[in-house]
Amino acid sequence: MFRLTKRSVEGLTVEAEDYFIWDRDVRGFGLRTYPSGKKTYLVQYRAGRRTRRVTIGQHGILTADQARTEAKQLLAAVARGQDPSAIRHAKRHAPTIAGLCDRFLEEYVDQHCKPTTARDYRSIIRRFIRPQLGPIAIAEVNRADVVTFHHGLRETPYQANRAASMLSKLFNLAEDWGLRPAGSNPARRIKKFREEEKKRYLSDVEQMRLGETLVEALEEGSESIYAVSAILLLIYTGCRLREILTLRWDYVTAHHLELPDSKTGRRRIPLPREAYDILSELPREEANPFVIVGEVPGERLINLQKPWNRIRRRAGISDVRMHDLRHTYASVAMKDGIDPFTLKEILGHKNLTTTLRYAHLADDAVQRAAGSVAARLARALRSKPSIGALRAVR
């Protein structure tokens, strides 16, 4: 044993097998020499009945004095009852964000989420979370990491906000599963980017043009009766696209569409006469339970987007998405005086807040109602008091 210094370490010979040299002054501080010539500083200590070793660093990268200082700190931690080797091992093998994502998809998403929600979650994980945060240990992610991640997606604010919300969900589950301390969610209360609301409503003229285009496409045979019928059903019912494409004949009654499952669970959708007439005229295929038939025998139509792209271009409404047909339904309902509570039930919204986003569309109806009330009151008073008369009363 001798004091480990730069000179003494560099003077050690290389043997056919690796060997250890221990420092004379600091008990447990040593050096390991390998047949390759590499030399590494280490600390050896006992934890319970086991002998542990912790590598400090390689000679040449660290000096002997630097390694000695680190060794003293590690041995002080051992004296306080800690086990540096076990701590390092735990950190090295700690579950990562990538592993948390895998467990999230398997144990939560596959069990509790609708197919469309599951698809969106998988996309966010694949495109954003795994590439940027995947290798980091769950317990090491802090608020600064999440803020940097969110800010890095600022060019796509909608996706940035969805990814931040999903991270918050991931860390809540990590707490539930004992992978992080309770109340340590670093994604909680992240300031979201402003999103431009994507709502497009068909005007009366555009509605007429779309109707004419659908009739022409059907008469010419450029679009199938199933594609045209699906679009009309979206317009007349306000349903979501998936609710129409997955609609089965078993769900259709004289007055309702009885959906056993939807985005918001079981739904009973009112079936107006116009929609019922479309369903009555649709040809049924044997051994195919779906209303909107696809090209594969026995299966439903999968892709309505291609027919819709052709139809909307022809109708001169290229910026209108299929989901905007649902928005148009809601706008017509509000302008027609349908109250938000009734519209909430028709559209199958989970909460009234979602429906109230359309409330501004009822401004014209409110104005007309207010005018009607004032006119009726004026008639009851028989005359309209002048400003001068009111001043005289004062």
Secondary structure by P-SEA (a helix, b strand, c coil): cccccaaaaaacccccccbbbbbccccccccccccccbbbbbbbbbcccbbbbbbccccccccaaaaaaaaaaaaaaaaacccaaaaaaaaaacccaaaaaaaaaaccccccccaaaaaaaaaaaaccccccccccccccccaaaaaaaaaaacccaaaaaaaaaaaaaaaaaaaaaccccccccccccccccccccbbbbbcaaaaaaaaaaaaaaaaaccccaaaaaaaaaaaaccccaaaaaaccccccccccccccccccccccccccaaaaaaaaaccccccccccccccccccccccaaaaaaaaaaaacccccccaaaaaaaaaaaaaacccaaaaaaaaccccccccccccccaaaaaaaaaaaaaaaaaaaacccccaaaaaaac
